Structure formats: C-alpha cells, structure tokens
Amino acid sequence: LHLLAFTSRCKNKYWEAGGNCNLAFAAARLGLRCSTLGHVGEEVYGKFLLDVLEAEGISVVGMLENADVTACRQAYETLLCWVLVDPFQRHGFCSRADFSKEPAFSWIRKLPAETKIAIHHSKILFSNGYAFDEFSPDVIASAIDCAIDAGTSVFFDPGPRGRSLLNGNRDEQRALEHALRLSDVLLLTSDEAESLTNIGNPIQAGQELLRRGTRTKWVVIKMGSKGSIMITESAVSCAPSFKIRVVDTVGCGDSFTAAIAFGFLHGLPAISTLALANAVGAATATGCGAGRNVAHLDKVLNLLRESDLNEEGKTWTKLIEGLSACPEVSVLSKTPVNGSSDRFVNVVPVSGVVSDLLSMLEVAPERSTVQA
C-alpha cells in the first residue's frame, strides 16, 4: 500500500491513496468486497490511508508479523509516492523505492499467517509489477502459490516493470516467469505485451502469453484510447473505447482491471467484460487524480447508456487481418465491421451488451472478495 502526494505541502487535501488502492476503490464501487494486503505505518500518513480505505468499506490486512519494529523505524513507515504532473497531463512518479536496490519492505521475508488466511478466503488475488518495488520476489511468488493452493484465481499485471524484471536478477526473472505462467488472468498494455514476447501484433502477443501459461484463461490487452482485447483459448474479443474528454489518466488501468475482475467473477461474456472495463477506465479518465477520485458507478452507467464508441479508423481490421491463424473473432460495434472476406468476424451490437450490463449494475450486486 502507498500514498500518493500531489504536492510537497504537508496538507492532507493534497494526499491520496495510490497503488493498488485505486483498483480496490473501483472494485468496491462495482460491488466487490475488497481487502488490501501490505504494510501501513503508524504515522499520520498511515492513519490517513487507513481512514480513507475504511470509508470505502475496504479492509486492510497488515504484514508486520514477527518484525522488530525498533530495528529500523524509517523502514516501517508508510510508503509515499510523489506524483509530478506537467501541463500536458503527463505523469512522473517518485518514491524512496526508486533509490534503493532492495524492496521497500525487504524485512518482510515470508507471508504472515493472517495474509495466508485472507488469500484463502478470497476469490481473486491481484498483484502487479510494482509489487517488486515493495516485496521480495520470493514473497510475491509465495503469495501466488498460496492462492493456487487455496483455489483462488490469480490476476497479474506486469506493468512497466515487466521489461526491467525480464532483464533483472535471477530471482526477479524467476518470479516474473512464475507469475506469467501461473496466473489465471494476465493484463498488459500492447507495448508491455510486445516487450515480453517480441511480437508486435497485440493479439499474437496475447496468444503467445496464453500458450506459455499453464493456468492462463484470459490475456487482456489494454489498447489505451483505442479500447481493449481479450484473448482466450477459443476466441478473440475486441471492444473499442468510449468517447470522452480526457482530464487525467492516472488510475485508469487500475479501474479497468477492477471491472475485468467483476466480469470474471460473474461469468460475463468476454465482450461484455471488455465493454464494462472500458467504461470504468473511461469514467476515471474524466476526473482528476486517482484514489478516491476513480470512477463512481453512476458515471460508469451514464457512459454505458450513451454507448458512444470510438470506432474511427481500422484498428481491429488491421490486427485481425494480420493474423495467420485465429479462432472466432468478436468485435463490439454500433456499425458493421469491414473485415476480410475469408475471416469470420462476429459483430456484437453494443445495445444488447449495454442492456445486459445495466440490468446487472443498476441493482446492488452480491459482493465477492478480491485481495489486492
């Protein structure tokens, strides 16, 4: 867990919960029951973070078991991350983890019993590449193993750290390969998928990651303003993004992942899951900042009702035609898709998908547990 500070002034009006808290907020607002696993210090920042999470109905499972707190007081403080934003809404992030070869919480060497219990009681365990900045590779790998033993599904998003981990030390490489191979759901941007596979076509890169996995069911490729793709063993699904006025993209990927988890837990069709995820990510992009500023359900519902898809260009046609072999392809659309004559493309009307999603989301769903 860490706190985002948007300015150097020590006033909590500029503080915000960051990291996997973004995902937890978005998931909770979709009706999922969420817990966060990690460390929060006892100082003012930690109290702020705990209060913010509690207000959203998100529990915190600490990992400070069998640690000598007096050994190094600074090491046990809440991890702060400074967010730098330029006039073009480009972001830079900086924390003490960036200046150390050791993870921020290197003193956590094994999973505490309470953490294992929380994983066993959950339906999804989510981790990402940034976790390697906070925990040792062995701790991350053991959390994944714990989830698998418990029958808990594993979601992994290598993020920008995936490339550096691929070229990191032996422990990092082994833990990255462990996560990629054993996760039920992988989430990556098209650039990240290419960096891990050396394949430029994101659908082909996703198929390669699916082939390498031993448990992988879904590979989800985030295409930014173009939309998203899901690759499974039997099909490829493509969903264009929703047209919005972008204010801030911080937290959009985390919000997107929360909706993928919702679709996974509720057994939604791939195209419906992508449509919802695109809407949740887009709704977050219309606000400023992450944390408590990620999308609320009412904004997501409005985007779905409007169903204003960004169908400009020939993104999907080019990607599909570039495949040498492909299972059934589905594309979400308001209009017919011009695909190649020798390839089957199932055009899914957005109206039907939205109708089904609204009927589900406009009532309070039963909560399922996600650990982030």
C-alpha positions in Angstrom: 0.0 0.0 0.0 1.2 3.5 -0.6 0.1 7.1 -0.5 0.2 9.5 -3.5 1.2 13.0 -2.6 0.4 15.5 -5.4 2.4 18.4 -3.8 5.2 18.9 -1.3 2.9 20.9 1.0 2.1 18.8 4.1 -1.7 19.2 4.0 -3.8 16.2 3.5 -6.0 17.9 0.9 -3.2 17.1 -1.4 -2.8 13.5 -0.3 -4.5 10.5 -2.0 -4.4 6.7 -1.7 -2.4 5.2 -4.5 -1.1 1.9 -5.9 -3.5 -1.0 -5.7 -5.9 1.2 -3.6 -7.1 2.5 -7.0 -8.2 -0.9 -8.0 -9.7 -1.6 -4.6 -11.8 1.6 -4.8 -13.1 0.9 -8.3 -13.9 -2.7 -7.4 -15.7 -1.8 -4.2 -17.8 0.7 -6.2 -18.8 -2.1 -8.5 -20.0 -4.1 -5.5 -17.0 -6.3 -4.9 -15.7 -6.9 -1.3 -12.1 -5.9 -1.2 -9.1 -6.3 1.1 -5.7 -4.9 0.7 -2.6 -6.8 1.7 0.5 -4.9 2.6 2.1 -2.5 5.2 0.9 0.8 6.6 3.0 2.8 9.1 1.8 4.2 12.4 2.5 7.8 11.4 0.0 10.4 10.1 0.2 9.1 6.6 -0.7 5.6 7.6 -3.7 6.8 9.7 -4.9 8.8 6.7 -4.7 5.8 4.4 -6.5 3.5 6.8 -9.3 6.1 7.3 -9.7 6.5 3.6 -9.9 2.8 3.0 -12.3 2.2 5.8 -14.6 4.9 4.5 -14.8 2.9 1.2 -15.6 -0.3 3.0 -12.1 -1.8 2.2 -10.3 -3.8 4.9 -6.5 -3.8 5.4 -4.6 -7.0 6.2 -1.2 -6.0 7.6 2.1 -7.9 7.0 4.1 -6.9 10.1 4.3 -10.3 11.7 7.4 -11.2 13.6 9.2 -8.0 12.6 11.4 -6.0 15.0 9.8 -2.5 14.6 12.6 -0.9 16.7 15.3 -2.1 14.3 14.8 0.5 11.6 11.9 2.9 12.3 12.1 4.6 8.8 11.8 1.2 7.0 8.4 0.7 8.6 6.9 4.0 7.6 4.1 4.2 5.0 5.5 4.2 1.5 4.9 7.7 -0.1 4.9 8.3 -3.8 5.2 11.9 -5.2 3.2 12.5 -8.4 4.6 15.1 -10.8 2.2 16.3 -13.5 3.1 18.7 -16.4 0.7 20.9 -18.3 0.1 18.1 -20.8 -1.1 15.7 -18.1 2.0 13.6 -18.4 2.9 11.9 -15.2 6.1 11.0 -13.3 6.2 9.1 -10.1 8.9 9.1 -7.4 9.3 7.3 -4.1 12.1 6.1 -1.9 11.7 2.7 -3.6 13.3 4.3 -6.7 16.5 4.9 -4.9 17.2 1.5 -3.4 18.2 -1.8 -4.8 16.2 -3.5 -2.1 12.4 -3.6 -2.0 10.9 -1.0 0.3 9.7 -3.7 2.7 12.6 -6.1 2.4 12.2 -7.0 6.0 9.0 -9.0 5.1 10.6 -12.3 4.2 7.6 -14.6 4.4 3.8 -14.5 4.2 2.3 -13.9 7.7 -0.4 -16.3 8.7 -3.1 -13.6 8.6 -2.2 -12.9 5.0 -2.5 -16.6 4.0 -5.9 -16.8 5.7 -7.1 -13.7 3.7 -5.9 -15.2 0.4 -7.6 -18.5 1.2 -10.9 -16.7 1.8 -10.7 -14.7 -1.4 -11.8 -15.5 -5.0 -9.1 -13.4 -6.6 -5.6 -12.4 -5.7 -4.3 -9.4 -7.7 -0.6 -8.3 -8.0 1.4 -6.2 -10.4 5.0 -5.5 -11.4 5.2 -2.6 -8.9 4.9 -5.2 -6.1 8.5 -6.0 -6.8 9.4 -2.5 -5.5 7.8 -3.3 -2.2 8.3 -7.0 -1.6 11.0 -9.6 -2.4 10.4 -11.9 -5.4 10.1 -14.9 -3.0 7.3 -13.2 -1.1 5.4 -12.5 -4.3 5.9 -16.0 -5.6 4.7 -17.5 -2.3 1.6 -15.4 -2.4 0.8 -16.8 -5.8 1.4 -20.3 -4.6 -0.8 -19.7 -1.6 -3.6 -18.6 -3.9 -3.2 -21.6 -6.2 -3.3 -24.0 -3.2 -6.5 -22.3 -2.0 -8.2 -22.4 -5.4 -8.1 -18.6 -5.5 -7.7 -17.1 -9.0 -4.6 -15.1 -9.7 -4.6 -11.8 -11.7 -1.2 -10.3 -12.7 -0.3 -7.1 -14.5 3.4 -6.8 -15.1 3.1 -3.1 -16.0 6.1 -1.0 -17.0 8.2 -3.0 -14.5 7.8 -6.1 -16.6 10.6 -5.2 -19.0 13.1 -4.4 -16.2 12.2 -7.6 -14.4 12.7 -9.6 -17.5 16.3 -8.2 -17.6 16.7 -8.2 -13.8 18.5 -10.5 -11.4 17.9 -14.2 -11.3 15.3 -14.0 -8.5 13.3 -11.3 -10.3 13.3 -13.2 -13.6 12.2 -16.4 -11.9 9.4 -14.7 -10.0 8.2 -12.8 -13.2 8.1 -16.1 -15.1 6.3 -17.7 -12.2 3.6 -15.0 -12.2 3.2 -15.0 -16.0 3.0 -18.8 -16.2 0.6 -19.4 -13.2 -1.8 -16.5 -13.4 -5.4 -17.1 -14.4 -5.7 -13.7 -16.0 -2.9 -11.5 -17.4 -3.3 -7.8 -18.1 -0.9 -5.8 -20.2 -0.7 -2.8 -22.5 0.2 -3.6 -26.1 3.7 -2.2 -25.5 4.2 -4.4 -22.5 3.0 -7.4 -24.3 5.4 -6.7 -27.1 8.3 -6.2 -24.6 7.7 -9.7 -23.1 7.2 -11.6 -26.4 9.0 -9.6 -29.1 5.7 -9.8 -31.1 4.3 -6.5 -32.5 0.7 -7.6 -33.1 -1.0 -7.4 -29.7 -3.4 -10.3 -30.5 -0.5 -12.6 -31.5 1.5 -11.5 -28.4 -1.5 -12.4 -26.3 -1.8 -15.8 -27.9 1.9 -16.4 -27.2 1.5 -15.5 -23.5 -1.6 -17.7 -23.4 0.5 -20.6 -24.9 3.2 -20.1 -22.3 0.9 -20.2 -19.4 -0.1 -23.4 -17.6 -3.2 -21.9 -16.0 -3.9 -18.8 -18.0 -7.6 -18.4 -19.1 -7.6 -14.8 -20.2 -5.0 -12.4 -21.6 -6.3 -8.9 -21.7 -4.5 -6.3 -23.8 -5.1 -2.6 -22.9 -5.0 -0.5 -26.1 -5.3 2.9 -24.5 -7.6 5.3 -26.3 -8.4 2.5 -28.9 -10.0 0.1 -26.5 -9.1 -3.4 -25.4 -8.7 -7.0 -26.5 -9.3 -10.3 -24.7 -7.6 -13.5 -25.9 -8.8 -16.9 -24.7 -8.0 -20.4 -26.0 -11.1 -20.4 -28.3 -11.7 -16.8 -29.2 -10.5 -13.2 -29.6 -12.8 -10.3 -28.5 -12.2 -6.7 -29.3 -14.0 -3.7 -27.8 -13.4 0.0 -28.9 -13.2 2.7 -26.2 -15.9 5.2 -25.3 -15.5 8.7 -26.5 -14.8 11.1 -23.6 -13.0 14.3 -22.8 -9.9 13.1 -21.0 -8.9 15.0 -17.9 -6.4 12.7 -16.2 -5.3 9.1 -17.0 -3.9 8.2 -13.6 -5.7 5.2 -12.2 -7.5 4.3 -15.4 -5.6 1.0 -15.8 -6.4 0.1 -12.2 -10.0 0.9 -12.6 -10.1 -1.1 -15.9 -8.7 -4.1 -14.0 -11.4 -3.9 -11.3 -14.1 -4.3 -14.0 -12.2 -7.3 -15.5 -12.3 -8.9 -12.1 -16.1 -8.2 -11.9 -16.7 -9.8 -15.2 -14.5 -12.8 -14.3 -16.3 -13.4 -11.0 -19.8 -13.0 -12.5 -19.1 -15.2 -15.6 -19.8 -12.4 -18.1 -19.1 -12.9 -21.8 -15.7 -11.6 -22.9 -17.1 -8.8 -25.0 -19.3 -7.6 -22.1 -16.4 -7.7 -19.7 -14.3 -5.6 -22.0 -17.2 -3.1 -22.5 -17.6 -2.7 -18.8 -13.9 -2.3 -18.2 -13.6 0.3 -21.0 -16.4 2.2 -19.4 -14.9 2.1 -15.9 -11.5 3.2 -17.2 -13.0 6.0 -19.3 -15.1 7.2 -16.4 -12.0 7.5 -14.2 -10.2 9.5 -17.0 -12.9 12.2 -16.9 -11.9 13.1 -13.3 -8.7 14.4 -11.8 -6.4 12.1 -9.9 -6.7 8.6 -8.6 -7.6 7.1 -5.3 -11.0 8.3 -4.1 -11.3 10.1 -7.5 -11.6 6.9 -9.5 -15.0 6.3 -11.2 -18.2 6.1 -9.3 -20.8 3.7 -10.6 -23.2 6.5 -11.7 -20.7 7.9 -14.1 -20.0 4.4 -15.5 -23.7 3.8 -16.0 -24.0 7.1 -17.9 -21.2 6.2 -20.3 -22.8 2.8 -20.9 -26.2 4.4 -21.6 -24.6 6.8 -24.1 -22.7 4.0 -25.8 -20.7 6.5 -27.8 -18.0 4.2 -29.1 -14.8 5.4 -30.7 -15.0 3.4 -34.0 -12.8 5.7 -36.1 -10.0 4.1 -38.1 -9.5 0.5 -38.9 -7.7 -0.7 -35.7 -9.4 -4.1 -35.4 -9.5 -4.8 -39.1 -5.7 -4.4 -39.4 -5.0 -6.5 -36.3 -7.3 -9.3 -37.4 -6.1 -9.4 -41.0 -2.5 -9.6 -39.8 -3.2 -12.9 -38.1 -2.0 -16.1 -39.7 -4.3 -18.3 -37.6 -7.1 -17.2 -35.3 -10.1 -18.7 -33.6 -13.5 -16.9 -33.6 -13.2 -13.1 -33.5 -15.9 -10.9 -31.9 -16.0 -7.1 -32.2 -18.2 -4.8 -30.3 -19.8 -2.2 -32.6 -22.6 0.2 -33.4 -22.0 -0.3 -37.1 -20.9 -3.3 -39.3 -17.2 -4.0 -39.4 -15.4 -4.4 -42.7 -13.3 -7.5 -42.2 -11.5 -9.6 -44.7 -13.8 -11.9 -46.7 -12.0 -15.1 -45.6 -12.1 -14.5 -41.9 -15.2 -14.9 -39.7 -15.9 -11.7 -37.6 -18.8 -11.7 -35.3 -20.1 -8.2 -34.9 -21.7 -7.8 -31.4 -24.2 -4.9 -31.2 -23.4 -2.7 -28.3 -27.0 -2.1 -27.5 -27.6 -5.7 -26.3 -24.4 -5.8 -24.3 -25.2 -2.5 -22.6 -28.7 -3.6 -21.8 -27.4 -6.7 -20.1 -24.8 -4.8 -18.1 -27.3 -2.1 -17.0 -29.7 -4.8 -15.7 -26.9 -6.2 -13.6 -25.3 -3.0 -12.4 -28.5 -1.0 -11.6 -29.2 -3.3 -8.7 -26.8 -3.8 -5.8 -24.7 -7.0 -6.7 -23.7 -9.6 -4.2 -20.1 -8.9 -3.1 -17.3 -11.3 -3.9 -13.9 -10.9 -2.3 -10.8 -9.6 -4.1 -7.4 -9.2 -2.5 -5.1 -6.5 -3.9 
